[in-house]
Amino acid sequence: MNTFRLLAVCGVFLLPSANAAPFQFDEKNYRQDVETLASDEFEGRGPLSKGETLTVEYLEKAYKAIGLKPGFGDSYRQAVPMAKITADQTMQLTIADVVLNNGSDFTARTEQIQPQVSLDNSDVVFVGYGINAPEYQWNDYANVDVKGKTVIVLVNDPGFATQDPDVFKGNAMTYYGRWTYKYEEAARQGAKAVFIVHETAPAAYGWNVVENSNTNTKYTLVDNHKNQSHIGVMGWVQHHGAQKIFSAAGLDYDTLKLTAAKPGFKAIPLKLKANLTLKNQIELATSYNVAGILPGSSQADEWVVMHAHWDHLGKTVENGKTVILNGAVDNASGVAGVLQLARHFKAQNKVPKRSILFAAFTAEETGLIGAQYFAANPPVPTKQLVSFLNIDGMNVGKGVNYILRYGQGVSELETYLDDAAKAQGRTVKADPRPQNGLMFRSDHFALAQQGVPGLMFMSLGDTDPDYIAHKYHQGADDYDASWNLGGVEQDLALISDIIEKLANNNDWPKWLEESDFKKRRAMDGK
């Protein structure tokens, strides 16, 4: 389809930048990629499974067919050593006389490499939001010793709870609100276990997402100390379960939740004991990131990265039946989009000045594992990575007259987004759900932590209001031949515009706000 055609559904012209070749969307090819990657044969693309083998082979073959060079020296694959951990799902959590059942009431897993982790009469402490943030003058762990204990924490951060723009960032989630941070900080404080209380609004998804994401096989990188510095038990508990636990302590959970959102909150020992036996099957194995590169000409040692994670959640059990979680939108749609972009740039007569790496990483769904490994072990130093563009779920419906921006005033890449949208006659729309913390939930975040600025392109739940409730991380996220794909076409045209500029100028987009990202970039002299 010609890029200059009018999208009748939204009245948007897909105009390329000056001197850029029009983006040609091959709908048949795109559909074939998504349908294949999201087929039952690929078994939900779980890392370290038959699905990974098929996916990696498919991508490697595609990169070769496009004519990309290997992205990792002489290989298209980057080995990612990791552990595959499967917890015994018959476990129960007891706190005082409250008995909670795995899956329906709570979830628990570990990243420690040991066959069993136990809570034996572990003291339970409520530490509010579990945040230690000096820049916000907030420390839920002040004057309390949680070493070896079980802590209960709230999801999100006090800004969301109060909706006060002067508290953290108000409605917009900070990294302190993410579940990953809760576990990291509790480990730094010496706790043995963390249980995050689930509520749909602050978590941004229902309990079914928590259950599907935590009751099947999980993956982790492995350090030289078998991850003993990680928290022993990484758990979630249903809201009703938390109410029962607090009631057993003679306290009211919902009242204390309000107190925890106020400055000066002090942790509360519940004077209860937690017991849990978490048994694990552990397999040390190797997964793979996959990437191909289009070498640049005059500035070939400077790389622009275009990425989408290839993995999904494999299989799970729903209502007693095995269900394949095919992840068609999340994220076969994004992987197919990256392949489209690779074909587009390889077909151009003019070689870009900078190199473009087209990448697909493993184990994003388990905590950005492939991205973390790539960020720590990049094929070139991070000071040579200009930017990291990331697709995590495309708009497979009709085109729209806007593009979403995640974060505001974060980096100069936002100007690129503004210009590309304007060229298409579209507006840039702020993230309508900043409380969901999407800035911290996809692979670009792992690169940001190493100082590389990025943009995320995501449409999950925006153009399809039914997606989060009934498809996200569930069996219903399947390929649908009735997809319009107008949104895919216009977004890929926009992304190609940004890539073309970054790959042919001398710009090094900078971080705008003071942050650890900016400090890390400064270490690279950028």
C-alpha positions in Angstrom: 0.0 0.0 0.0 1.3 3.5 -0.9 2.3 5.4 2.2 0.8 8.6 0.7 -2.7 7.2 0.7 -5.4 8.7 2.9 -6.5 6.7 5.9 -10.2 7.2 5.5 -10.9 6.0 9.0 -9.2 8.9 10.6 -8.3 11.4 7.9 -4.5 11.1 8.4 -1.9 11.4 5.6 1.1 9.2 6.1 3.8 11.7 5.0 7.4 10.7 5.2 10.2 13.1 6.2 11.9 15.1 3.4 14.4 12.9 1.5 13.0 9.7 3.1 11.5 7.0 1.0 7.8 6.4 1.6 7.2 3.5 4.0 5.6 0.6 2.2 3.4 -1.6 4.4 3.2 -5.2 3.2 0.0 -6.3 4.9 0.1 -9.9 3.7 3.7 -10.3 5.0 2.9 -8.7 8.3 -0.2 -10.9 8.9 1.9 -14.0 8.1 4.5 -13.1 10.7 2.0 -12.4 13.4 -0.2 -15.4 12.7 2.9 -17.7 12.7 4.5 -16.3 15.9 1.1 -16.4 17.7 0.1 -19.9 16.5 -0.5 -22.8 18.8 2.5 -24.5 17.3 4.7 -21.8 18.9 3.2 -22.7 22.3 3.0 -19.1 23.6 6.7 -18.4 22.9 7.8 -19.3 26.4 11.5 -19.0 27.0 13.5 -22.3 27.2 10.7 -24.2 25.5 9.9 -25.6 22.1 8.2 -22.2 21.5 11.6 -20.5 22.0 13.3 -22.8 19.6 10.8 -22.2 16.9 10.7 -18.4 17.5 14.5 -17.9 17.5 14.8 -20.0 14.3 12.0 -18.0 12.6 13.6 -14.7 13.5 17.1 -15.8 12.5 15.8 -17.0 9.1 13.9 -13.8 8.6 16.9 -11.6 9.4 19.0 -13.6 6.9 16.3 -13.4 4.2 16.1 -9.7 4.7 19.9 -9.4 4.3 20.8 -8.2 7.7 24.2 -9.0 9.1 24.5 -10.9 12.5 23.9 -8.5 15.4 26.4 -10.2 17.8 29.7 -10.6 16.0 29.3 -13.6 13.7 25.9 -14.7 15.3 22.4 -13.5 15.2 22.0 -14.9 18.7 23.1 -13.6 22.1 23.2 -16.4 24.7 21.4 -15.3 27.9 22.2 -17.8 30.7 19.3 -18.0 33.1 17.4 -20.2 35.4 14.0 -21.7 34.8 12.2 -22.0 38.1 8.9 -23.8 38.5 7.3 -23.6 41.9 5.1 -26.4 43.4 1.6 -24.9 43.1 0.1 -27.0 46.0 1.5 -24.6 48.6 -0.5 -22.7 51.1 0.3 -19.5 53.0 -0.8 -19.3 56.6 -0.6 -16.1 58.7 -1.9 -16.7 62.2 -5.2 -18.6 61.6 -5.7 -17.2 58.1 -5.1 -19.9 55.5 -4.7 -18.6 51.9 -4.8 -20.8 48.8 -2.2 -20.5 46.0 -3.6 -18.9 42.9 -7.0 -17.8 44.1 -5.8 -16.0 47.3 -2.0 -15.4 46.8 1.0 -16.1 44.6 4.6 -16.8 45.6 7.8 -17.4 43.7 11.5 -16.9 44.2 14.5 -16.0 42.1 17.0 -17.6 44.6 18.6 -20.7 43.2 17.6 -23.2 45.8 15.1 -26.1 45.8 13.2 -24.8 48.8 12.5 -21.5 50.5 10.5 -21.5 53.8 8.9 -19.1 56.1 8.9 -20.6 59.5 7.0 -18.5 62.0 8.2 -15.3 60.2 7.2 -12.1 61.9 4.9 -10.0 59.7 5.3 -6.2 59.3 3.1 -3.8 57.3 5.5 -1.2 55.8 3.0 0.8 53.8 4.2 1.4 50.3 7.6 -0.2 51.0 9.3 2.9 49.7 12.6 4.5 50.6 12.9 7.7 48.5 15.1 10.4 49.9 14.3 12.8 47.1 10.6 12.7 48.1 11.5 12.7 51.9 9.8 9.4 52.2 11.0 6.3 54.0 8.5 3.6 55.0 11.4 1.5 56.5 12.5 4.2 58.9 13.1 3.0 62.5 12.0 -0.6 61.8 14.1 -3.7 61.5 12.6 -6.2 58.9 15.6 -8.4 58.6 14.4 -12.0 58.1 10.8 -10.9 58.3 7.8 -10.9 56.0 6.6 -7.5 54.9 3.2 -6.6 53.4 3.3 -3.6 51.1 0.8 -1.6 48.9 1.1 -1.5 45.2 1.7 1.8 43.3 2.8 4.9 45.3 1.3 7.6 47.6 0.9 10.0 44.6 -1.7 7.7 43.1 -3.4 7.1 46.4 -3.8 10.8 47.2 -4.0 12.2 43.6 -2.0 15.1 45.0 0.4 16.4 42.3 2.8 17.5 45.1 3.1 13.9 46.4 5.6 12.0 44.4 4.3 12.7 40.8 0.6 12.6 41.7 -1.4 10.3 39.5 1.6 9.3 37.4 3.4 6.3 38.8 7.0 6.6 39.7 9.4 3.6 39.7 8.8 3.4 43.4 5.3 2.2 42.6 6.4 -0.8 40.5 6.3 -4.3 41.9 9.9 -4.8 40.8 11.0 -1.9 43.1 9.0 -3.3 46.0 11.0 -6.6 45.9 14.3 -4.8 45.3 14.0 -2.5 48.3 12.7 -5.2 50.6 15.8 -7.2 49.7 18.0 -4.3 50.5 16.3 -4.0 53.8 17.0 -7.6 54.6 13.4 -8.9 54.5 12.8 -12.6 53.8 9.5 -12.2 52.0 7.3 -9.6 50.4 3.6 -9.8 49.7 2.1 -7.0 47.6 -1.6 -6.3 48.2 -3.4 -6.5 44.9 -6.1 -4.0 44.0 -7.1 -3.5 40.4 -7.0 0.3 40.2 -3.5 0.9 41.6 -2.1 -2.3 40.0 -3.6 -1.4 36.6 -4.8 -5.0 36.0 -7.0 -7.6 37.5 -6.0 -10.5 39.7 -6.2 -12.9 36.7 -3.1 -11.1 35.3 -1.2 -11.6 38.6 -2.2 -15.2 38.8 -1.3 -16.0 35.1 2.0 -14.2 35.4 3.1 -15.8 38.7 1.8 -19.4 38.9 3.6 -20.8 35.9 7.3 -21.3 35.2 9.4 -18.1 35.7 12.9 -17.1 34.6 15.8 -15.1 36.1 19.4 -14.2 35.4 21.8 -15.9 37.8 24.6 -14.1 39.6 27.8 -15.7 41.1 26.0 -16.1 44.5 22.9 -17.9 43.1 20.8 -14.8 43.6 21.0 -15.0 47.4 20.8 -11.2 47.6 17.3 -11.3 46.0 14.2 -11.4 48.2 13.4 -15.0 49.3 9.7 -14.9 48.5 8.2 -12.6 45.9 4.5 -12.7 46.5 1.1 -11.1 45.9 -2.0 -11.3 48.0 -5.6 -10.6 47.1 -7.3 -7.6 48.7 -9.7 -9.9 50.6 -6.8 -11.9 51.9 -5.1 -8.7 53.2 -8.3 -7.7 55.0 -8.4 -11.1 56.8 -4.7 -10.9 57.8 -5.2 -7.4 59.3 -8.4 -8.4 61.0 -6.5 -11.3 62.6 -4.1 -8.6 64.0 -7.1 -6.6 65.3 -6.5 -3.9 62.7 -8.5 -2.6 59.7 -6.6 -2.8 56.4 -8.6 -0.2 54.6 -8.1 2.4 57.4 -4.3 1.7 57.5 -4.1 2.0 53.8 -5.2 5.6 54.0 -2.7 6.2 56.8 0.1 4.8 54.7 -0.4 7.4 52.0 0.4 10.2 54.5 3.9 11.6 55.3 5.3 10.3 58.5 3.7 6.9 58.3 5.4 4.4 60.6 5.7 0.7 59.9 3.4 -1.5 62.0 4.4 -5.0 63.3 1.3 -7.1 63.0 2.4 -9.5 65.8 1.5 -12.4 63.5 3.6 -15.3 62.2 3.8 -16.3 58.5 4.4 -19.9 57.3 5.0 -21.1 53.8 7.0 -23.8 52.1 8.0 -22.9 48.5 9.4 -25.9 46.7 11.1 -25.3 43.3 12.2 -27.3 40.3 15.3 -25.5 38.9 16.8 -25.8 35.5 19.9 -23.8 34.5 19.7 -23.2 30.7 20.4 -20.7 28.0 17.8 -18.5 26.2 18.6 -16.2 23.4 18.2 -12.6 22.3 18.1 -12.3 18.5 19.3 -9.4 16.4 20.4 -8.4 12.9 22.2 -5.3 11.9 22.0 -3.0 8.9 25.6 -1.6 8.9 25.9 2.1 8.4 28.3 4.0 6.2 30.2 7.0 7.5 29.1 6.5 11.2 28.8 2.7 11.4 30.1 2.6 14.9 27.0 4.5 16.1 24.0 2.4 16.5 20.2 3.1 16.6 18.3 0.1 18.1 14.8 -0.9 16.9 13.3 -3.6 19.2 10.3 -5.7 20.3 10.5 -8.6 22.8 9.7 -12.0 21.2 8.6 -13.9 24.3 5.2 -14.4 25.9 4.0 -16.6 28.8 3.8 -20.0 27.2 1.1 -22.2 28.7 -1.1 -22.0 31.8 -4.0 -23.8 33.3 -7.4 -22.1 33.3 -10.5 -23.8 34.8 -8.6 -27.1 34.8 -7.6 -27.0 31.2 -4.2 -26.2 29.6 -4.4 -22.9 27.7 -1.8 -21.5 25.3 -1.1 -17.9 25.9 -0.2 -16.9 22.3 0.4 -13.2 22.9 -0.7 -12.1 19.4 -0.8 -8.4 20.3 1.6 -8.7 23.2 4.0 -9.0 21.4 3.9 -10.9 18.1 2.4 -7.7 16.6 5.5 -5.7 17.7 8.0 -8.4 16.4 6.3 -8.4 13.1 6.5 -4.6 13.0 10.2 -4.7 13.6 10.6 -7.1 10.7 8.6 -4.8 8.5 10.9 -1.9 9.4 14.0 -4.0 8.7 12.7 -4.9 5.3 11.9 -1.3 4.5 15.3 0.1 5.4 17.2 -2.8 3.7 15.3 -2.1 0.5 16.5 1.5 0.3 19.1 2.5 -2.2 20.8 4.8 0.2 22.7 3.2 3.1 22.1 5.1 6.4 25.0 6.8 8.0 24.5 5.0 11.3 24.0 1.3 11.8 20.5 0.1 12.7 20.1 -2.9 14.9 16.8 -4.8 14.7 16.4 -6.8 17.9 14.1 -9.2 19.7 14.9 -10.1 23.3 13.9 -12.9 25.5 12.0 -13.0 28.8 10.6 -9.5 28.9 7.5 -10.8 30.6 9.4 -12.1 33.6 11.1 -8.8 34.3 13.0 -7.5 31.3 15.6 -10.3 31.6 16.9 -10.4 28.0 17.0 -6.6 27.9 18.9 -6.5 31.2 21.5 -8.9 29.9 21.8 -7.0 26.6 22.2 -3.7 28.6 24.9 -5.2 30.7 26.6 -7.0 27.8 26.0 -4.9 24.7 27.7 -5.8 21.4 29.2 -2.3 21.4 29.7 0.0 24.4 26.6 1.9 25.5 28.2 5.2 24.6 27.8 4.1 20.9 24.1 3.4 21.3 22.3 6.5 20.1 18.8 5.5 21.2 16.5 2.5 21.8 13.1 2.4 20.1 10.7 -0.2 21.5 7.4 -1.6 20.3 5.3 -3.5 22.9 1.9 -4.1 21.4 0.6 -2.4 18.3 -2.7 -0.9 17.4 -4.1 -3.7 15.2 -7.4 -1.8 14.7 -8.1 1.2 12.6 -5.8 4.2 12.5 -6.2 7.1 14.9 -5.4 10.8 14.7 -2.9 10.7 17.6 0.1 8.8 18.9 0.7 8.1 22.6 3.7 9.5 24.5 4.9 7.7 27.6 6.5 10.1 30.0 6.8 13.9 29.5 9.9 16.0 29.6 12.0 12.9 29.9 14.3 13.1 26.8 14.9 14.9 23.6 13.4 12.0 21.7 10.0 13.4 22.5 10.8 16.2 19.9 11.3 13.4 17.3 8.0 12.0 18.2 6.3 15.4 17.9 7.8 16.1 14.5 7.0 12.6 13.1 3.4 12.9 14.3 3.0 16.4 12.9 4.3 15.2 9.5 1.4 12.7 9.5 -1.2 15.2 10.6 -1.5 13.5 14.0 -1.3 14.9 17.5 0.8 13.6 20.4 -1.4 12.4 23.2 -0.1 12.1 26.8 -0.3 8.6 28.3 -4.0 8.5 29.5 -3.1 6.1 32.3 0.2 7.4 33.8 -0.7 5.7 37.0 0.0 2.3 35.3 3.7 3.0 35.2 4.2 1.8 31.6 7.5 3.7 31.4 9.0 1.0 33.7 7.4 -2.1 32.3 9.1 -2.8 29.0 12.6 -3.4 27.6 13.6 0.2 26.9 13.7 0.7 30.7 16.6 -1.7 31.1 18.6 0.3 28.5 17.5 3.6 30.2 19.1 2.4 33.4 22.3 2.2 31.4 21.8 5.7 30.2 20.5 5.0 26.7 17.4 7.2 25.9 14.4 5.5 24.4 10.9 5.7 23.1 8.1 3.1 23.7 5.4 2.6 21.2 2.5 0.8 22.9 -1.3 0.6 22.3 -2.4 -2.0 24.7 -5.8 -1.1 26.1 -5.9 2.2 24.4 -7.7 1.5 21.1 -9.3 -1.7 22.4 -10.9 -1.1 25.8 -11.6 -4.8 26.1 -8.0 -5.8 25.8 -6.7 -5.4 29.4 -9.7 -6.9 31.0 -10.2 -10.0 28.8 -7.1 -10.5 26.6 -3.9 -9.2 28.3 -1.8 -12.2 29.5 -4.8 -14.4 28.8 -5.7 -17.1 26.3 -7.9 -14.7 24.3 -4.8 -12.7 23.0 -5.0 -14.6 19.6 -4.4 -13.5 16.0 -7.6 -12.3 14.3 -7.9 -12.2 10.6 -10.5 -9.4 10.9 -7.9 -7.0 12.3 -8.0 -3.7 10.3 -4.3 -3.0 10.7 -4.7 0.7 9.8 -3.1 1.5 13.2 -0.1 -0.7 12.5 0.5 0.9 9.1 0.5 4.5 10.4 2.6 3.7 13.4 5.3 1.9 11.5 5.4 4.8 9.0 5.9 7.2 12.0 8.6 5.0 13.6 10.4 4.7 10.2 10.5 8.5 10.0 12.2 8.7 13.5 14.7 6.0 12.6 15.5 7.6 9.3 16.4 10.9 11.1 18.4 9.3 13.9 20.3 7.1 11.5 21.3 10.0 9.2 22.1 12.9 11.6 24.8 13.6 14.2 22.3 14.1 17.1 22.7 12.4 20.4 19.3 12.8 22.1 19.8 13.9 25.7 17.9 13.3 28.9 15.9 16.3 30.0 15.1 15.8 33.6 17.6 15.1 36.4 17.6 11.3 36.9 19.8 8.3 37.4 19.5 7.8 33.6 21.0 11.2 32.9 23.8 10.6 35.4 24.6 7.2 33.8 24.7 8.8 30.3 27.1 11.4 31.5 29.4 8.6 32.5 29.6 7.7 28.8 30.4 11.3 28.0 27.1 11.9 26.3 
